[in-house]
Amino acid sequence: MIPAMPATAAVTSARQASVAALRFGRLAAMGTVAALILIAGVWASWGTAQHVMLTKGRERGTIEVTRCGDDTCTGPYTPISEGSKARAEVVIEKTVAVRRGETYTVVVKPSSDDVVRSGPAGVLYAWVPLGGALLLASVVVAGGLGRTRGAWVMAGAGVALLTAAFVTV
């Protein structure tokens, strides 16, 4: 310590350094949590979205839902695209938007008899997990990072995505 410097200046300097280190640690931790939430949302959405959005070379057609179980519904598949073949029965995930007796445009998952909805409703429904992740990450961004404007933008995007999916499906 310098003899001319009072002892309180050294304590204040150490305190400021520790506060800065803690602030950096909090920002790094919360930034990592928010990034992981968003990555998980994209990862969960991409499993279905890739089939719906990248339809070139995939079999496209319609399904008329004839039977529904607890988790899935089934029905005959009628092809629309070239190279697609008719199937007596394909499986679609049972959701609130799939009803018995209705016909839906679908894309067949490669090497299976599983189908996912296509068109705007299918695209929006596929990205619903990302909408939830945006809402959850907005809370982390607002509370943990202190970035309220960014959090409002993220929350607005999540609400818009979920509302659009609800309205279209």
RODRENRO-76145 format. One record per residue: x, y, z of N, C-alpha, C in turn; residue in three letters; residue number from 1. Coordinates in nm, 4 decimals, m for minus. Example, Ala and Ser with C-alpha at 12.3 -4.5 7.8 and 13.67 -1.06 7.14 Angstrom:
% residues 2
ATOM|1.3190|m0.5690|0.7800|1.2300|m0.4500|0.7800|1.3200|m0.3300|0.7800|ala|1
ATOM|1.2850|m0.2250|0.7080|1.3670|m0.1060|0.7140|1.2900|0.0030|0.7870|ser|2
***
This chain:
% residues 169
ATOM|0.0836|m0.1165|0.0000|0.0000|0.0000|0.0000|0.0885|0.1233|0.0000|met|1
ATOM|0.0486|0.2237|m0.0710|0.1223|0.3491|m0.0784|0.0964|0.4260|0.0505|ile|2
ATOM|0.2021|0.4810|0.1110|0.1837|0.5490|0.2392|0.0881|0.6675|0.2313|pro|3
ATOM|0.0818|0.7365|0.1183|m0.0045|0.8534|0.1097|m0.1505|0.8148|0.0859|ala|4
ATOM|m0.1769|0.6889|0.0484|m0.3131|0.6459|0.0170|m0.3820|0.5966|0.1443|met|5
ATOM|m0.5028|0.6415|0.1682|m0.5729|0.5937|0.2874|m0.6116|0.4457|0.2709|pro|6
ATOM|m0.6295|0.3761|0.3818|m0.6612|0.2328|0.3818|m0.7969|0.2056|0.3189|ala|7
ATOM|m0.8886|0.2982|0.3266|m1.0229|0.2759|0.2716|m1.0210|0.2683|0.1199|thr|8
ATOM|m0.9274|0.3319|0.0547|m0.9186|0.3271|m0.0915|m0.8838|0.1863|m0.1374|ala|9
ATOM|m0.7968|0.1170|m0.0656|m0.7602|m0.0198|m0.1015|m0.8794|m0.1132|m0.0838|ala|10
ATOM|m0.9564|m0.0954|0.0231|m1.0746|m0.1777|0.0483|m1.1806|m0.1509|m0.0576|val|11
ATOM|m1.2013|m0.0250|m0.0927|m1.2995|0.0117|m0.1945|m1.2611|m0.0464|m0.3292|thr|12
ATOM|m1.1347|m0.0420|m0.3627|m1.0876|m0.0972|m0.4895|m1.1092|m0.2479|m0.4941|ser|13
ATOM|m1.0815|m0.3176|m0.3853|m1.1023|m0.4630|m0.3800|m1.2499|m0.4967|m0.3889|ala|14
ATOM|m1.3316|m0.4176|m0.3228|m1.4761|m0.4396|m0.3251|m1.5297|m0.4204|m0.4661|arg|15
ATOM|m1.4843|m0.3167|m0.5357|m1.5296|m0.2921|m0.6727|m1.4896|m0.4064|m0.7657|gln|16
ATOM|m1.3710|m0.4606|m0.7453|m1.3242|m0.5717|m0.8278|m1.4093|m0.6968|m0.8045|ala|17
ATOM|m1.4426|m0.7227|m0.6770|m1.5238|m0.8414|m0.6484|m1.6668|m0.8249|m0.6998|ser|18
ATOM|m1.7211|m0.7041|m0.6905|m1.8552|m0.6784|m0.7438|m1.8548|m0.6949|m0.8956|val|19
ATOM|m1.7522|m0.6473|m0.9617|m1.7423|m0.6617|m1.1075|m1.7299|m0.8093|m1.1465|ala|20
ATOM|m1.6530|m0.8853|m1.0700|m1.6379|m1.0285|m1.0987|m1.7698|m1.1023|m1.0788|ala|21
ATOM|m1.8407|m1.0699|m0.9726|m1.9713|m1.1329|m0.9488|m2.0718|m1.0958|m1.0578|leu|22
ATOM|m2.0710|m0.9710|m1.0988|m2.1621|m0.9262|m1.2046|m2.1310|m0.9992|m1.3356|arg|23
ATOM|m2.0031|m1.0111|m1.3676|m1.9640|m1.0846|m1.4884|m2.0058|m1.2318|m1.4792|phe|24
ATOM|m1.9864|m1.2930|m1.3624|m2.0260|m1.4328|m1.3433|m2.1757|m1.4520|m1.3594|gly|25
ATOM|m2.2539|m1.3596|m1.3041|m2.3998|m1.3680|m1.3176|m2.4419|m1.3531|m1.4624|arg|26
ATOM|m2.3838|m1.2567|m1.5323|m2.4181|m1.2357|m1.6728|m2.3779|m1.3561|m1.7584|leu|27
ATOM|m2.2620|m1.4130|m1.7307|m2.2174|m1.5300|m1.8066|m2.3088|m1.6495|m1.7792|ala|28
ATOM|m2.3445|m1.6713|m1.6534|m2.4307|m1.7848|m1.6183|m2.5701|m1.7690|m1.6785|ala|29
ATOM|m2.6288|m1.6527|m1.6626|m2.7642|m1.6313|m1.7144|m2.7669|m1.6291|m1.8675|met|30
ATOM|m2.6605|m1.5763|m1.9278|m2.6510|m1.5799|m2.0734|m2.6422|m1.7225|m2.1241|gly|31
ATOM|m2.5671|m1.8062|m2.0534|m2.5560|m1.9472|m2.0905|m2.6901|m2.0179|m2.0750|thr|32
ATOM|m2.7602|m1.9920|m1.9663|m2.8916|m2.0539|m1.9444|m2.9896|m2.0121|m2.0542|val|33
ATOM|m2.9940|m1.8846|m2.0862|m3.0847|m1.8369|m2.1911|m3.0496|m1.8992|m2.3257|ala|34
ATOM|m2.9210|m1.9074|m2.3569|m2.8793|m1.9688|m2.4832|m2.9162|m2.1162|m2.4882|ala|35
ATOM|m2.8973|m2.1881|m2.3774|m2.9332|m2.3298|m2.3735|m3.0838|m2.3515|m2.3894|leu|36
ATOM|m3.1635|m2.2637|m2.3306|m3.3097|m2.2740|m2.3459|m3.3480|m2.2563|m2.4926|ile|37
ATOM|m3.2898|m2.1572|m2.5574|m3.3210|m2.1329|m2.6988|m3.2715|m2.2466|m2.7883|leu|38
ATOM|m3.1527|m2.2984|m2.7598|m3.1007|m2.4108|m2.8383|m3.1910|m2.5328|m2.8217|ile|39
ATOM|m3.2371|m2.5578|m2.6999|m3.3273|m2.6703|m2.6763|m3.4594|m2.6520|m2.7510|ala|40
ATOM|m3.5096|m2.5291|m2.7579|m3.6325|m2.5021|m2.8321|m3.6165|m2.5274|m2.9809|gly|41
ATOM|m3.5046|m2.4844|m3.0369|m3.4780|m2.5090|m3.1790|m3.4607|m2.6583|m3.2034|val|42
ATOM|m3.3878|m2.7249|m3.1157|m3.3630|m2.8684|m3.1305|m3.4949|m2.9468|m3.1275|trp|43
ATOM|m3.5830|m2.9125|m3.0329|m3.7113|m2.9816|m3.0216|m3.7998|m2.9540|m3.1428|ala|44
ATOM|m3.7925|m2.8354|m3.1980|m3.8752|m2.7995|m3.3131|m3.8227|m2.8598|m3.4426|ser|45
ATOM|m3.6914|m2.8678|m3.4561|m3.6315|m2.9072|m3.5829|m3.6646|m3.0517|m3.6208|trp|46
ATOM|m3.6892|m3.1376|m3.5232|m3.7225|m3.2763|m3.5521|m3.8422|m3.2903|m3.6444|gly|47
ATOM|m3.9402|m3.2053|m3.6284|m4.0590|m3.2059|m3.7144|m4.0473|m3.1019|m3.8247|thr|48
ATOM|m3.9914|m2.9871|m3.7929|m3.9872|m2.8768|m3.8893|m3.9073|m2.9111|m4.0139|ala|49
ATOM|m3.8031|m2.9922|m4.0000|m3.7227|m3.0256|m4.1171|m3.8054|m3.0995|m4.2222|gln|50
ATOM|m3.8985|m3.1823|m4.1805|m3.9813|m3.2561|m4.2757|m4.0842|m3.1647|m4.3411|his|51
ATOM|m4.1344|m3.0702|m4.2642|m4.2387|m2.9806|m4.3144|m4.1819|m2.8711|m4.4037|val|52
ATOM|m4.0657|m2.8185|m4.3682|m4.0106|m2.7045|m4.4411|m3.9255|m2.7454|m4.5611|met|53
ATOM|m3.8555|m2.8560|m4.5513|m3.7689|m2.9010|m4.6596|m3.8367|m3.0168|m4.7328|leu|54
ATOM|m3.9386|m2.9849|m4.8103|m4.0224|m3.0891|m4.8716|m3.9712|m3.1379|m5.0058|thr|55
ATOM|m3.8673|m3.0743|m5.0605|m3.8173|m3.1162|m5.1912|m3.7664|m3.2606|m5.1827|lys|56
ATOM|m3.8201|m3.3464|m5.2683|m3.7806|m3.4862|m5.2706|m3.8537|m3.5735|m5.1703|gly|57
ATOM|m3.9400|m3.5155|m5.0917|m4.0162|m3.5940|m4.9937|m4.1534|m3.6274|m5.0505|arg|58
ATOM|m4.2125|m3.7314|m4.9972|m4.3465|m3.7711|m5.0392|m4.4488|m3.6802|m4.9728|glu|59
ATOM|m4.5343|m3.6221|m5.0547|m4.6408|m3.5357|m5.0038|m4.7751|m3.5907|m5.0470|arg|60
ATOM|m4.8733|m3.5725|m4.9626|m5.0063|m3.6216|m4.9950|m5.1060|m3.5809|m4.8889|gly|61
ATOM|m5.2142|m3.6589|m4.8801|m5.3185|m3.6307|m4.7817|m5.3472|m3.7567|m4.7015|thr|62
ATOM|m5.3948|m3.7362|m4.5814|m5.4400|m3.8459|m4.4969|m5.5834|m3.8165|m4.4557|ile|63
ATOM|m5.6673|m3.9184|m4.4662|m5.8030|m3.9083|m4.4138|m5.8040|m3.9878|m4.2848|glu|64
ATOM|m5.8183|m3.9193|m4.1736|m5.8094|m3.9833|m4.0430|m5.9337|m4.0697|m4.0210|val|65
ATOM|m5.9097|m4.2005|m4.0015|m6.0211|m4.2936|m3.9817|m6.0276|m4.3485|m3.8398|thr|66
ATOM|m5.9128|m4.3589|m3.7719|m5.9087|m4.4117|m3.6361|m5.8122|m4.3310|m3.5509|arg|67
ATOM|m5.8479|m4.3169|m3.4246|m5.7585|m4.2482|m3.3319|m5.7453|m4.3295|m3.2041|cys|68
ATOM|m5.6222|m4.3428|m3.1571|m5.5932|m4.4074|m3.0295|m5.5614|m4.3011|m2.9259|gly|69
ATOM|m5.4836|m4.3403|m2.8263|m5.4469|m4.2461|m2.7208|m5.3465|m4.1415|m2.7689|asp|70
ATOM|m5.2459|m4.1859|m2.8488|m5.1380|m4.0959|m2.8890|m5.1310|m4.0702|m3.0389|asp|71
ATOM|m5.1882|m4.1585|m3.1186|m5.1759|m4.1471|m3.2644|m5.3101|m4.1679|m3.3323|thr|72
ATOM|m5.3161|m4.1201|m3.4553|m5.4309|m4.1446|m3.5409|m5.3803|m4.2090|m3.6697|cys|73
ATOM|m5.4650|m4.2838|m3.7358|m5.4257|m4.3516|m3.8588|m5.5309|m4.3299|m3.9654|thr|74
ATOM|m5.4900|m4.3554|m4.0901|m5.5806|m4.3454|m4.2022|m5.5073|m4.3709|m4.3316|gly|75
ATOM|m5.5822|m4.3815|m4.4412|m5.5185|m4.4055|m4.5711|m5.4487|m4.2796|m4.6222|pro|76
ATOM|m5.3392|m4.3030|m4.6958|m5.2578|m4.1953|m4.7512|m5.2800|m4.1905|m4.9016|tyr|77
ATOM|m5.3131|m4.0725|m4.9533|m5.3304|m4.0503|m5.0960|m5.2191|m3.9567|m5.1426|thr|78
ATOM|m5.1354|m4.0008|m5.2385|m5.0216|m3.9177|m5.2805|m5.0625|m3.7976|m5.3649|pro|79
ATOM|m4.9820|m3.6923|m5.3534|m4.9983|m3.5720|m5.4357|m4.8738|m3.5525|m5.5218|ile|80
ATOM|m4.7560|m3.5778|m5.4641|m4.6300|m3.5513|m5.5338|m4.5908|m3.6697|m5.6220|ser|81
ATOM|m4.5021|m3.6386|m5.7179|m4.4505|m3.7433|m5.8058|m4.3640|m3.8396|m5.7265|glu|82
ATOM|m4.3742|m3.9674|m5.7591|m4.2921|m4.0680|m5.6936|m4.3477|m4.1162|m5.5614|gly|83
ATOM|m4.4511|m4.0534|m5.5131|m4.5129|m4.0949|m5.3880|m4.6104|m4.2081|m5.4165|ser|84
ATOM|m4.6180|m4.3043|m5.3261|m4.7076|m4.4170|m5.3476|m4.8170|m4.4173|m5.2426|lys|85
ATOM|m4.9318|m4.4658|m5.2831|m5.0461|m4.4735|m5.1923|m5.0173|m4.5770|m5.0835|ala|86
ATOM|m5.0655|m4.5499|m4.9640|m5.0502|m4.6431|m4.8527|m5.1867|m4.6669|m4.7899|arg|87
ATOM|m5.2084|m4.7893|m4.7481|m5.3359|m4.8226|m4.6850|m5.3503|m4.7556|m4.5494|ala|88
ATOM|m5.2367|m4.7390|m4.4797|m5.2437|m4.6787|m4.3474|m5.1128|m4.6086|m4.3132|glu|89
ATOM|m5.1243|m4.4851|m4.2695|m5.0110|m4.4097|m4.2173|m5.0493|m4.3587|m4.0790|val|90
ATOM|m4.9479|m4.3166|m4.0031|m4.9686|m4.2753|m3.8641|m4.9356|m4.1281|m3.8502|val|91
ATOM|m5.0240|m4.0548|m3.7850|m5.0008|m3.9139|m3.7545|m5.0194|m3.8956|m3.6048|ile|92
ATOM|m4.9399|m3.8062|m3.5472|m4.9485|m3.7802|m3.4039|m5.0851|m3.7208|m3.3714|glu|93
ATOM|m5.1455|m3.7704|m3.2646|m5.2760|m3.7190|m3.2235|m5.2557|m3.5910|m3.1439|lys|94
ATOM|m5.3140|m3.4848|m3.1938|m5.3110|m3.3562|m3.1246|m5.4524|m3.3021|m3.1196|thr|95
ATOM|m5.4683|m3.1864|m3.0603|m5.6011|m3.1260|m3.0553|m5.6489|m3.0857|m3.1944|val|96
ATOM|m5.5563|m3.0736|m3.2888|m5.5902|m3.0283|m3.4231|m5.6215|m3.1433|m3.5189|ala|97
ATOM|m5.6052|m3.2682|m3.4756|m5.6320|m3.3823|m3.5624|m5.7609|m3.4487|m3.5146|val|98
ATOM|m5.8592|m3.4539|m3.6045|m5.9894|m3.5121|m3.5698|m6.0245|m3.6241|m3.6656|arg|99
ATOM|m6.0940|m3.7214|m3.6145|m6.1382|m3.8325|m3.6965|m6.2367|m3.7834|m3.8013|arg|100
ATOM|m6.2195|m3.8337|m3.9249|m6.3078|m3.7946|m4.0346|m6.2570|m3.6779|m4.1166|gly|101
ATOM|m6.1534|m3.6107|m4.0702|m6.0974|m3.4958|m4.1419|m5.9841|m3.5410|m4.2336|glu|102
ATOM|m5.9564|m3.4580|m4.3361|m5.8460|m3.4847|m4.4290|m5.7430|m3.3733|m4.4146|thr|103
ATOM|m5.6148|m3.4129|m4.4061|m5.5065|m3.3171|m4.3863|m5.3976|m3.3404|m4.4901|tyr|104
ATOM|m5.3326|m3.2301|m4.5324|m5.2148|m3.2447|m4.6192|m5.0968|m3.2768|m4.5303|thr|105
ATOM|m5.0165|m3.3729|m4.5751|m4.9077|m3.4232|m4.4918|m4.7825|m3.4469|m4.5739|val|106
ATOM|m4.6719|m3.4664|m4.5023|m4.5439|m3.5067|m4.5597|m4.5047|m3.6354|m4.4892|val|107
ATOM|m4.4591|m3.7339|m4.5652|m4.4176|m3.8613|m4.5080|m4.2733|m3.8496|m4.4605|val|108
ATOM|m4.2476|m3.8946|m4.3378|m4.1102|m3.8983|m4.2874|m4.0363|m4.0078|m4.3635|lys|109
ATOM|m3.9106|m3.9838|m4.3995|m3.8355|m4.0826|m4.4771|m3.8254|m4.2192|m4.4076|pro|110
ATOM|m3.8371|m4.3243|m4.4867|m3.8230|m4.4627|m4.4411|m3.9206|m4.5007|m4.3307|ser|111
ATOM|m4.0421|m4.4473|m4.3375|m4.1415|m4.4830|m4.2366|m4.2815|m4.4623|m4.2922|ser|112
ATOM|m4.3778|m4.4969|m4.2128|m4.5180|m4.4695|m4.2446|m4.5731|m4.3607|m4.1534|asp|113
ATOM|m4.4850|m4.2821|m4.0936|m4.5247|m4.1690|m4.0099|m4.5348|m4.0451|m4.0964|asp|114
ATOM|m4.6359|m3.9634|m4.0692|m4.6553|m3.8400|m4.1445|m4.6669|m3.7226|m4.0483|val|115
ATOM|m4.6372|m3.6027|m4.0989|m4.6556|m3.4786|m4.0241|m4.7335|m3.3811|m4.1119|val|116
ATOM|m4.8094|m3.2955|m4.0477|m4.8883|m3.1976|m4.1233|m4.7979|m3.1030|m4.1986|arg|117
ATOM|m4.8438|m3.0628|m4.3165|m4.7654|m2.9689|m4.3974|m4.8446|m2.8398|m4.4135|ser|118
ATOM|m4.7894|m2.7488|m4.4907|m4.8539|m2.6196|m4.5112|m4.8282|m2.5272|m4.3942|gly|119
ATOM|m4.8936|m2.4120|m4.3945|m4.8723|m2.3136|m4.2876|m4.9026|m2.3687|m4.1482|pro|120
ATOM|m5.0087|m2.4475|m4.1370|m5.0430|m2.5040|m4.0060|m4.9342|m2.5976|m3.9571|ala|121
ATOM|m4.8799|m2.6790|m4.0449|m4.7742|m2.7712|m4.0063|m4.6460|m2.7000|m3.9683|gly|122
ATOM|m4.6114|m2.5970|m4.0422|m4.4890|m2.5214|m4.0126|m4.5008|m2.4533|m3.8764|val|123
ATOM|m4.6124|m2.3866|m3.8537|m4.6290|m2.3168|m3.7258|m4.6358|m2.4151|m3.6102|leu|124
ATOM|m4.7052|m2.5262|m3.6292|m4.7150|m2.6257|m3.5228|m4.5779|m2.6872|m3.4919|tyr|125
ATOM|m4.4962|m2.7045|m3.5933|m4.3630|m2.7614|m3.5729|m4.2754|m2.6694|m3.4879|ala|126
ATOM|m4.2959|m2.5397|m3.4976|m4.2120|m2.4447|m3.4242|m4.2697|m2.4043|m3.2886|trp|127
ATOM|m4.3759|m2.4691|m3.2424|m4.4345|m2.4379|m3.1121|m4.3340|m2.4542|m2.9974|val|128
ATOM|m4.2505|m2.5596|m2.9947|m4.1516|m2.5663|m2.8855|m4.0582|m2.4450|m2.8794|pro|129
ATOM|m4.0237|m2.3900|m2.9957|m3.9407|m2.2695|m2.9954|m4.0170|m2.1518|m2.9355|leu|130
ATOM|m4.1462|m2.1417|m2.9620|m4.2267|m2.0347|m2.9025|m4.2259|m2.0424|m2.7506|gly|131
ATOM|m4.2392|m2.1630|m2.6975|m4.2316|m2.1803|m2.5523|m4.0940|m2.1467|m2.4988|gly|132
ATOM|m3.9909|m2.1861|m2.5720|m3.8544|m2.1553|m2.5295|m3.8303|m2.0042|m2.5298|ala|133
ATOM|m3.8858|m1.9334|m2.6275|m3.8709|m1.7873|m2.6307|m3.9358|m1.7241|m2.5079|leu|134
ATOM|m4.0532|m1.7735|m2.4705|m4.1188|m1.7194|m2.3510|m4.0370|m1.7469|m2.2254|leu|135
ATOM|m3.9876|m1.8675|m2.2125|m3.9084|m1.9022|m2.0948|m3.7765|m1.8247|m2.0913|leu|136
ATOM|m3.7098|m1.8156|m2.2035|m3.5819|m1.7433|m2.2080|m3.6018|m1.5943|m2.1826|ala|137
ATOM|m3.7175|m1.5404|m2.2188|m3.7404|m1.3970|m2.1946|m3.7406|m1.3657|m2.0457|ser|138
ATOM|m3.7877|m1.4583|m1.9644|m3.7855|m1.4377|m1.8192|m3.6408|m1.4362|m1.7686|val|139
ATOM|m3.5593|m1.5264|m1.8217|m3.4181|m1.5315|m1.7820|m3.3456|m1.4054|m1.8283|val|140
ATOM|m3.3749|m1.3610|m1.9493|m3.3092|m1.2414|m2.0026|m3.3492|m1.1177|m1.9218|val|141
ATOM|m3.4765|m1.1075|m1.8855|m3.5205|m0.9909|m1.8082|m3.4671|m0.9945|m1.6656|ala|142
ATOM|m3.4822|m1.1075|m1.5981|m3.4435|m1.1154|m1.4578|m3.2947|m1.1359|m1.4366|gly|143
ATOM|m3.2353|m1.2256|m1.5116|m3.0951|m1.2586|m1.4896|m2.9981|m1.1661|m1.5573|gly|144
ATOM|m3.0357|m1.1176|m1.6750|m2.9450|m1.0301|m1.7497|m2.9821|m0.8827|m1.7387|leu|145
ATOM|m3.1036|m0.8541|m1.6951|m3.1466|m0.7153|m1.6824|m3.1718|m0.6461|m1.8149|gly|146
ATOM|m3.1983|m0.7221|m1.9176|m3.2240|m0.6670|m2.0510|m3.3743|m0.6740|m2.0787|arg|147
ATOM|m3.4482|m0.5751|m2.0289|m3.5942|m0.5823|m2.0378|m3.6456|m0.5635|m2.1795|thr|148
ATOM|m3.5835|m0.4770|m2.2570|m3.6308|m0.4580|m2.3950|m3.6131|m0.5850|m2.4770|arg|149
ATOM|m3.4979|m0.6453|m2.4665|m3.4733|m0.7710|m2.5374|m3.5685|m0.8804|m2.4909|gly|150
ATOM|m3.5963|m0.8821|m2.3607|m3.6897|m0.9810|m2.3066|m3.8298|m0.9593|m2.3611|ala|151
ATOM|m3.8733|m0.8333|m2.3717|m4.0057|m0.8058|m2.4275|m4.0138|m0.8475|m2.5746|trp|152
ATOM|m3.9073|m0.8264|m2.6473|m3.9053|m0.8682|m2.7884|m3.9146|m1.0203|m2.7981|val|153
ATOM|m3.8382|m1.0903|m2.7153|m3.8428|m1.2366|m2.7165|m3.9800|m1.2879|m2.6754|met|154
ATOM|m4.0362|m1.2308|m2.5711|m4.1683|m1.2736|m2.5257|m4.2744|m1.2447|m2.6310|ala|155
ATOM|m4.2650|m1.1298|m2.6952|m4.3600|m1.0965|m2.8016|m4.3514|m1.1933|m2.9187|gly|156
ATOM|m4.2282|m1.2300|m2.9554|m4.2104|m1.3266|m3.0639|m4.2673|m1.4628|m3.0245|ala|157
ATOM|m4.2453|m1.5045|m2.9012|m4.2984|m1.6320|m2.8548|m4.4498|m1.6333|m2.8528|gly|158
ATOM|m4.5099|m1.5267|m2.8016|m4.6565|m1.5173|m2.7982|m4.7126|m1.5129|m2.9397|val|159
ATOM|m4.6482|m1.4385|m3.0291|m4.6959|m1.4312|m3.1682|m4.6898|m1.5685|m3.2351|ala|160
ATOM|m4.5820|m1.6412|m3.2137|m4.5679|m1.7743|m3.2722|m4.6727|m1.8703|m3.2180|leu|161
ATOM|m4.6920|m1.8716|m3.0871|m4.7902|m1.9611|m3.0281|m4.9321|m1.9241|m3.0679|leu|162
ATOM|m4.9614|m1.7946|m3.0769|m5.0953|m1.7509|m3.1188|m5.1212|m1.7856|m3.2634|thr|163
ATOM|m5.0232|m1.7632|m3.3502|m5.0393|m1.7977|m3.4916|m5.0594|m1.9479|m3.5094|ala|164
ATOM|m4.9861|m2.0277|m3.4340|m5.0031|m2.1738|m3.4422|m5.1422|m2.2133|m3.3938|ala|165
ATOM|m5.1891|m2.1537|m3.2868|m5.3222|m2.1839|m3.2340|m5.4310|m2.1473|m3.3343|phe|166
ATOM|m5.4168|m2.0316|m3.3960|m5.5193|m1.9852|m3.4911|m5.5195|m2.0710|m3.6188|val|167
ATOM|m5.4023|m2.1074|m3.6682|m5.3961|m2.1833|m3.7947|m5.4305|m2.3299|m3.7762|thr|168
ATOM|m5.3907|m2.3853|m3.6639|m5.4158|m2.5279|m3.6435|m5.5593|m2.5440|m3.6035|val|169
***
